Amino acid sequence: MYLNSKFITFIFGTKDDRDALKLRVFAQQILEREPWAHSIPDSDFPAETAALKKRLASGEKAAEVRTDAFALAREAAFRVLGERPFDVQIMGAVALDQGNIAEMKTGEGKTLVCVMPAYFNSLYGQGVHIITVNEYLAKRDAGWMGAVYRFLGVSCGVIYAEMPAGKRREAYDCDITYGTNSEFAFDYLRDNMQYSADRMVQRGFHYAVVDEADSILIDEARTPLIISGEGGDDSALCRAADSIAARLQEVEKIPGTDRYPDELFDEKPVGDYTLDRNHKKASLTKDGMEHVEQLLRQMKLIDGSMYDPENFTLVHYVIEAVNARYMYQKDKDYIVSGGEVLIVDEFTGRVLTGRRYGDGLHEAIEAKERLKVKKQTRTFAEISYQNFFRMYEKLSGMTGTARSQSEELRAIYGLGVIVIPTNRPMVRDDVDDSVFDTAHEKWKAVCDEIAEARKRGQPVLVGTSSVQNSELLSSLLRIHGIPHNVLNAKNNAREASIIAQAGKKGAVTIATNMAGRGTDIKLGGNPESYPGAYEEVKAAGGLYVIGTERYESRRIDNQLRGRSGRQGDPGRSKFFICREDELFRRFPNNPRISASSAQQLTERNNFDVRKHLLDFDDVLNDERTTLYAYRHTILDSDRDPAVKLPLLSAVDSAWADHLESLESLKEGVYLRTYAQKNPVVEYKIDASEMFGEMMDSLKRTENELSACLSSVY
């Protein structure tokens, strides 16, 4: 007999209900230990921690020790901070300890939640990493929660950019270490480039709690982390490619559609290149290749055929120049500041400091913007976030929005998503979208809505998708005489002061995605505001969040909504969208597609992109693991430090050459699809053969060096 899902839900409740029920049982067990924890004198907490460590070491069941550890951490939080975690916070903490993503709404105290599982897992003595999206949060949380950990008798450290290696090692040796995702991952790569074991800073990957988990594990997982060094100067080629790209024409689309002609259907493309906006990738047509060859000849950059191996690299320069000119927009994808091209994270609206686009794209944008083209870079080490985080024995995370990506989180990381109930009922009013045909109509309606809210004294936070749109709306509000603040990547230095004002009576704040995640906007402003400020704003309806277009991911929409209605406060949210928005322009053949359907299609496409990249990186990951293990045997060997040096240098040089070869191979295997071959399979076969040859060569080098040294001594 089969029971349908509706009947199961009717009898047993939804999955969320069942998850919550299980967690409440554990939470109740922890709450029952409150009298015991409350009876312990302050000075005895470190001794209790030592006792818990002994219980784990003796083989006692982890769940039994966890009950006491959580109760102890909860009591410590109250004595140090004056905050005792609520039942739902305990439930979130248990979900984290079980290796899940805990979805908790804005304002539910996620920072305090991770103290309990971090403390418990630190008792194993192998280190705990708490990973945040930016350095400010890492330092803030380490300082704030560090007092609780020290009260309990465990050490706490924080890693950050520009930190000396000695201090960095001390931070990793602490029981609990805070830091950003990029710092943890780059330290892993840097450790595997050291020429002395005592210069390595990390000590393994036991347990991690990832804050804003969907941002780090999904949004930032599109591109690998790369350690590179300066290579040759190809600025002249970049400028030449840019001048060629400016003279090329996009393929004419089939009249009445937004589709390019397809040669498979005998539809002759007229033009030089096509643009794939979903993948942000340009491709040259056959005619385009001939046109490029003709232009390169005129510029005396080639002699033979465009298809000659020594000339084919020039195609790459031209394609990246086309991408730079027609796929990447200033003040949307990047900004120009101080003569530098600075990448803007599309998901957070923040500048990605120190990051550059790869494969020559960054240099192509510099040429397009008439800036100094920096020297090309050479890759020495790289890893995807997916493969980095899969190294942890146990991984968990927290975020306000994860359910819509639960399939990907389980498929890639083996993580379940558990929705934690709110401590107080959510009373925010999420209003249906207003849909317009044109951008002009939409922006007029947004300005009118802001003006009406301001008359009521209701503070308004307006979310925009780009720096460009935030400045457009700002100019419109100035015309209407509406005072406001703007928060975007160009003025992020004022972020704290702008956010502090955003919840005040009648305040209007325009912001990119910078204000959409991890931002706590208090009604009435900061606590030092005048008496009654909170009640005035509450009476006016709380914070009104206006979205000026739907983002490509429902999670980003929900992050923006989540700035309002925190901890039971009143609030309102509404999106104003139009058919000219970027989301709808991606589906020109379906002019009446809904925003929700467009988002789901885009999310599916983005998942495919990440999965495709991971398929290739999995091949590299196997090779990287093998090579790093070989490198460690050299480091840990009893050779004289001065034999080791040339061999380690040979390993690093060979690996850098191999990474370059793999990048070229990746581009080449796509051509084999025309022969009905799977590019990933072809890549795996060729990469394996190349890696085998590289390792054989390194073994020969090792033997030659050993023989040479033997003859010397």
Backbone hydrogen bonds, N-H to C=O, Kabsch-Sander energy under -0.5 kcal/mol:
donor,donor_aa,acceptor,acceptor_aa,energy
8,I,4,N,-1.9
9,T,5,S,-2.6
10,F,6,K,-2.1
11,I,7,F,-2.2
12,F,8,I,-3.5
13,G,9,T,-2.1
18,R,14,T,-2.4
19,D,15,K,-3.0
20,A,16,D,-2.5
21,L,17,D,-2.2
22,K,18,R,-2.0
23,L,19,D,-2.2
24,R,20,A,-2.4
25,V,21,L,-1.4
26,F,22,K,-1.5
27,A,23,L,-2.7
28,Q,24,R,-2.4
29,Q,25,V,-1.7
30,I,26,F,-1.8
31,L,27,A,-2.5
32,E,28,Q,-2.0
33,R,30,I,-1.2
34,E,31,L,-1.7
37,A,33,R,-2.3
38,H,34,E,-2.9
39,S,35,P,-1.3
39,S,36,W,-0.5
40,I,37,A,-1.2
44,D,41,P,-1.5
45,F,42,D,-1.4
48,E,44,D,-2.0
49,T,45,F,-2.1
50,A,46,P,-2.1
51,A,47,A,-1.9
52,L,48,E,-2.2
53,K,49,T,-2.0
54,K,50,A,-1.8
55,R,51,A,-2.0
56,L,52,L,-2.0
57,A,53,K,-2.5
58,S,54,K,-1.9
59,G,56,L,-1.5
60,E,55,R,-2.0
64,E,61,K,-0.6
65,V,61,K,-1.7
66,R,62,A,-2.9
67,T,63,A,-1.4
68,D,64,E,-1.1
69,A,65,V,-2.6
70,F,66,R,-3.1
71,A,67,T,-1.7
72,L,68,D,-2.4
73,A,69,A,-2.5
74,R,70,F,-2.4
75,E,71,A,-2.0
76,A,72,L,-2.3
77,A,73,A,-2.2
78,F,74,R,-1.5
79,R,75,E,-2.2
80,V,76,A,-2.4
81,L,77,A,-2.6
82,G,77,A,-0.7
82,G,78,F,-1.2
83,E,77,A,-1.2
90,I,86,F,-1.9
91,M,87,D,-2.2
92,G,88,V,-2.1
93,A,89,Q,-2.0
94,V,90,I,-2.3
95,A,91,M,-2.1
96,L,92,G,-1.9
97,D,93,A,-2.2
98,Q,94,V,-1.8
99,G,96,L,-1.8
100,N,95,A,-1.3
101,I,416,G,-3.3
102,A,100,N,-0.6
102,A,397,G,-3.0
103,E,101,I,-0.7
103,E,418,I,-2.6
104,M,102,A,-0.8
104,M,399,T,-2.5
108,E,105,K,-1.5
113,V,109,G,-1.5
114,C,110,K,-1.7
115,V,112,L,-1.1
116,M,112,L,-0.6
116,M,113,V,-0.8
118,A,114,C,-2.0
119,Y,115,V,-2.6
120,F,116,M,-2.4
121,N,117,P,-2.5
122,S,118,A,-1.4
123,L,119,Y,-0.7
123,L,120,F,-1.2
124,Y,121,N,-1.1
125,G,122,S,-1.9
128,V,175,D,-1.4
129,H,207,Y,-2.6
130,I,128,V,-0.5
130,I,177,T,-2.9
131,I,129,H,-0.6
131,I,209,V,-2.9
132,T,179,G,-2.5
138,A,134,N,-1.8
139,K,135,E,-2.7
140,R,136,Y,-2.6
141,D,137,L,-3.0
142,A,138,A,-2.1
143,G,139,K,-2.1
144,W,140,R,-2.6
145,M,141,D,-3.0
146,G,142,A,-1.2
147,A,143,G,-0.7
148,V,145,M,-0.6
149,Y,145,M,-2.1
150,R,146,G,-2.6
151,F,147,A,-1.7
152,L,148,V,-1.6
153,G,149,Y,-0.8
153,G,150,R,-0.6
154,V,149,Y,-2.5
157,G,176,I,-2.5
159,I,178,Y,-2.6
163,M,160,Y,-1.0
168,R,164,P,-2.4
169,R,165,A,-2.4
170,E,166,G,-1.8
171,A,167,K,-2.0
172,Y,168,R,-2.0
173,D,169,R,-1.8
174,C,170,E,-0.6
174,C,171,A,-0.8
176,I,155,S,-1.5
177,T,128,V,-3.0
178,Y,157,G,-2.6
179,G,130,I,-1.7
181,N,132,T,-1.2
184,F,180,T,-2.1
185,A,181,N,-2.1
186,F,182,S,-2.9
187,D,183,E,-2.2
188,Y,184,F,-1.4
189,L,185,A,-1.8
190,R,186,F,-3.1
191,D,187,D,-2.6
192,N,188,Y,-1.3
193,M,190,R,-1.9
194,Q,191,D,-1.0
199,R,196,S,-2.0
200,M,197,A,-1.5
207,Y,127,G,-0.7
208,A,394,K,-1.7
209,V,129,H,-2.4
210,V,208,A,-0.5
210,V,396,S,-2.3
211,D,131,I,-3.2
211,D,209,V,-0.7
212,E,398,M,-0.7
213,A,210,V,-0.6
213,A,398,M,-2.5
215,S,212,E,-0.6
216,I,212,E,-1.8
217,L,213,A,-3.2
218,I,214,D,-1.5
219,D,214,D,-1.8
220,E,215,S,-2.3
221,A,218,I,-0.8
222,R,219,D,-0.8
223,T,220,E,-0.7
225,L,383,I,-3.2
227,I,381,A,-3.1
228,S,226,I,-0.6
229,G,378,R,-2.3
231,G,376,Q,-3.7
234,D,232,G,-0.7
238,C,234,D,-2.2
239,R,235,S,-2.3
240,A,236,A,-2.2
241,A,237,L,-2.8
242,D,238,C,-2.0
243,S,239,R,-2.0
244,I,240,A,-1.9
245,A,241,A,-2.7
246,A,242,D,-1.8
247,R,244,I,-1.6
248,L,245,A,-1.2
251,V,273,Y,-2.9
252,E,270,V,-2.7
254,I,259,R,-2.8
257,T,254,I,-2.2
263,E,261,P,-0.5
265,F,262,D,-1.8
266,D,263,E,-1.9
267,E,262,D,-1.7
268,K,266,D,-0.7
271,G,269,P,-0.7
272,D,249,Q,-3.1
273,Y,249,Q,-1.3
274,T,283,S,-2.4
276,D,281,K,-2.9
277,R,275,L,-0.8
280,K,276,D,-0.9
281,K,276,D,-1.9
283,S,274,T,-2.1
285,T,272,D,-2.4
289,M,285,T,-2.4
290,E,286,K,-1.9
291,H,287,D,-2.5
292,V,288,G,-2.8
293,E,289,M,-2.5
294,Q,290,E,-2.2
295,L,291,H,-2.2
296,L,292,V,-2.6
297,R,293,E,-2.0
298,Q,294,Q,-2.0
299,M,295,L,-1.7
300,K,297,R,-1.6
301,L,296,L,-2.8
302,I,296,L,-0.6
308,D,305,S,-1.4
311,N,308,D,-1.9
312,F,308,D,-1.8
313,T,309,P,-0.6
314,L,311,N,-1.9
315,V,311,N,-0.5
315,V,312,F,-1.1
316,H,312,F,-0.8
317,Y,313,T,-1.3
318,V,314,L,-1.9
319,I,315,V,-2.7
320,E,316,H,-2.4
321,A,317,Y,-1.8
322,V,318,V,-2.2
323,N,319,I,-2.5
324,A,320,E,-2.7
325,R,321,A,-2.1
326,Y,322,V,-2.6
327,M,323,N,-2.5
328,Y,323,N,-1.3
329,Q,327,M,-0.5
331,D,334,Y,-3.5
332,K,329,Q,-1.4
332,K,334,Y,-0.6
333,D,329,Q,-2.4
334,Y,329,Q,-1.2
335,I,342,L,-2.4
337,S,335,I,-0.5
337,S,340,E,-2.2
340,E,337,S,-1.3
342,L,335,I,-2.9
342,L,340,E,-0.7
343,I,341,V,-0.5
344,V,333,D,-2.4
345,D,343,I,-0.6
345,D,350,R,-3.2
349,G,345,D,-2.9
352,L,343,I,-2.8
353,T,351,V,-1.4
355,R,352,L,-2.0
361,L,358,G,-1.9
362,H,357,Y,-0.6
364,A,360,G,-1.8
365,I,361,L,-2.3
366,E,362,H,-2.2
367,A,363,E,-2.1
368,K,364,A,-2.3
369,E,365,I,-2.5
370,R,367,A,-1.3
371,L,366,E,-2.9
374,K,372,K,-0.7
376,Q,232,G,-1.9
378,R,229,G,-3.1
380,F,227,I,-3.2
381,A,227,I,-1.5
383,I,225,L,-1.9
388,F,384,S,-2.0
389,F,385,Y,-2.8
390,R,386,Q,-1.4
391,M,388,F,-1.5
392,Y,389,F,-1.2
393,E,205,F,-2.0
394,K,206,H,-1.4
396,S,208,A,-1.7
397,G,100,N,-2.0
398,M,210,V,-2.5
399,T,102,A,-1.7
405,Q,402,A,-1.7
406,S,403,R,-1.7
409,L,405,Q,-2.4
410,R,406,S,-2.0
411,A,407,E,-2.5
412,I,408,E,-2.8
413,Y,409,L,-1.4
414,G,410,R,-1.1
415,L,409,L,-1.9
416,G,99,G,-0.6
418,I,101,I,-3.0
418,I,416,G,-0.5
420,I,103,E,-2.5
420,I,418,I,-0.6
429,D,571,G,-2.5
430,D,428,R,-0.8
431,V,429,D,-0.9
431,V,573,S,-2.7
434,S,575,F,-2.4
435,V,433,D,-0.5
436,F,577,I,-2.3
442,K,438,T,-1.7
443,W,439,A,-2.9
444,K,440,H,-1.8
445,A,441,E,-2.1
446,V,442,K,-2.4
447,C,443,W,-2.3
448,D,444,K,-2.2
449,E,445,A,-2.4
450,I,446,V,-2.4
451,A,447,C,-2.3
452,E,448,D,-2.1
453,A,449,E,-2.2
454,R,450,I,-2.4
455,K,451,A,-1.6
456,R,452,E,-1.2
457,G,453,A,-0.6
457,G,454,R,-0.9
458,Q,453,A,-2.3
460,V,507,A,-3.1
461,L,544,Y,-2.5
462,V,460,V,-0.5
462,V,509,T,-3.4
463,G,461,L,-0.6
463,G,546,I,-3.1
464,T,511,A,-2.5
467,V,331,D,-0.7
468,Q,331,D,-2.2
470,S,466,S,-2.0
471,E,467,V,-2.1
472,L,468,Q,-1.8
473,L,469,N,-2.5
474,S,470,S,-1.8
475,S,471,E,-1.9
476,L,472,L,-1.8
477,L,473,L,-2.5
478,R,474,S,-2.0
479,I,475,S,-1.7
480,H,476,L,-1.6
481,G,478,R,-0.9
482,I,477,L,-2.8
485,N,508,V,-2.1
487,L,510,I,-2.9
488,N,486,V,-0.5
491,N,488,N,-1.4
494,R,491,N,-2.0
495,E,492,N,-1.6
498,I,494,R,-2.5
499,I,495,E,-2.7
500,A,496,A,-2.0
501,Q,497,S,-1.0
501,Q,498,I,-0.6
502,A,498,I,-1.0
504,K,501,Q,-1.9
506,G,457,G,-1.4
507,A,504,K,-2.1
509,T,460,V,-2.7
510,I,485,N,-3.1
511,A,462,V,-3.0
512,T,487,L,-1.8
515,A,512,T,-1.8
516,G,513,N,-2.1
520,D,518,G,-0.5
521,I,519,T,-0.8
522,K,520,D,-0.7
524,G,503,G,-3.2
525,G,522,K,-2.0
526,N,500,A,-0.6
529,S,526,N,-2.6
533,A,530,Y,-1.8
536,E,532,G,-2.1
537,V,533,A,-2.1
538,K,534,Y,-2.6
539,A,535,E,-2.4
540,A,536,E,-1.3
541,G,538,K,-1.3
542,G,537,V,-2.6
543,L,570,P,-0.7
544,Y,459,P,-2.7
545,V,543,L,-0.6
545,V,572,R,-3.0
546,I,461,L,-2.7
546,I,544,Y,-0.6
547,G,545,V,-0.5
547,G,574,K,-2.6
548,T,463,G,-2.1
556,I,553,S,-0.7
557,D,553,S,-1.3
558,N,554,R,-2.3
559,Q,555,R,-2.2
560,L,556,I,-2.1
561,R,557,D,-2.5
562,G,558,N,-2.1
563,R,560,L,-1.6
564,S,561,R,-2.2
565,G,570,P,-0.7
567,Q,106,T,-0.8
568,G,565,G,-0.8
569,D,566,R,-2.2
572,R,543,L,-2.0
573,S,429,D,-2.3
574,K,545,V,-2.1
576,F,547,G,-3.2
577,I,434,S,-2.6
577,I,575,F,-0.6
579,R,436,F,-1.6
581,D,578,C,-1.8
584,F,581,D,-0.5
585,R,581,D,-1.9
586,R,582,E,-0.9
587,F,584,F,-1.8
590,N,587,F,-1.7
593,I,590,N,-1.9
598,A,594,S,-2.4
599,Q,595,A,-2.4
600,Q,596,S,-2.3
601,L,597,S,-2.4
602,T,598,A,-2.3
603,E,599,Q,-3.0
604,R,600,Q,-2.2
605,N,601,L,-2.2
606,N,602,T,-2.8
607,F,603,E,-2.4
608,D,604,R,-2.2
609,V,605,N,-2.1
610,R,606,N,-2.4
611,K,607,F,-2.9
612,H,608,D,-2.5
613,L,609,V,-2.4
614,L,610,R,-2.3
615,D,611,K,-2.1
616,F,612,H,-1.4
617,D,613,L,-2.4
618,D,614,L,-2.6
619,V,615,D,-0.8
619,V,616,F,-0.5
620,L,616,F,-1.6
621,N,617,D,-2.9
622,D,618,D,-1.8
623,E,619,V,-1.5
624,R,620,L,-3.0
625,T,621,N,-2.6
626,T,622,D,-1.9
627,L,623,E,-2.8
628,Y,624,R,-2.9
629,A,625,T,-1.9
630,Y,626,T,-2.1
631,R,627,L,-2.6
632,H,628,Y,-2.2
633,T,629,A,-1.8
634,I,630,Y,-1.4
635,L,631,R,-2.3
636,D,632,H,-3.0
637,S,633,T,-0.6
637,S,634,I,-0.7
643,V,640,D,-3.6
644,K,640,D,-2.1
645,L,641,P,-1.3
647,L,643,V,-1.3
648,L,644,K,-2.8
649,S,645,L,-2.2
650,A,646,P,-1.9
651,V,647,L,-2.2
652,D,648,L,-2.5
653,S,649,S,-2.3
654,A,650,A,-2.4
655,W,651,V,-2.3
656,A,652,D,-2.2
657,D,653,S,-2.1
658,H,654,A,-2.3
659,L,655,W,-2.5
660,E,656,A,-1.8
661,S,657,D,-2.2
662,L,658,H,-2.5
663,E,659,L,-1.8
664,S,660,E,-1.9
665,L,661,S,-2.5
666,K,662,L,-2.7
667,E,663,E,-1.5
668,G,664,S,-2.1
669,V,665,L,-2.6
670,Y,666,K,-0.7
671,L,668,G,-1.4
672,R,669,V,-1.3
673,T,670,Y,-1.4
674,Y,671,L,-1.3
675,A,672,R,-1.1
676,Q,673,T,-1.9
677,K,672,R,-1.6
682,E,678,N,-2.5
683,Y,679,P,-2.4
684,K,680,V,-2.5
685,I,681,V,-2.2
686,D,682,E,-2.4
687,A,683,Y,-3.0
688,S,684,K,-2.1
689,E,685,I,-1.8
690,M,686,D,-2.5
691,F,687,A,-2.6
692,G,688,S,-2.3
693,E,689,E,-2.0
694,M,690,M,-2.0
695,M,691,F,-2.7
696,D,692,G,-2.3
697,S,693,E,-2.1
698,L,694,M,-2.2
699,K,695,M,-2.4
700,R,696,D,-2.0
701,T,697,S,-2.2
702,E,698,L,-2.5
703,N,699,K,-2.3
704,E,700,R,-2.5
705,L,701,T,-2.5
706,S,702,E,-2.3
707,A,703,N,-2.4
708,C,704,E,-2.3
709,L,705,L,-2.5
710,S,706,S,-2.2
711,S,707,A,-1.9
712,V,708,C,-1.4
713,Y,709,L,-2.4
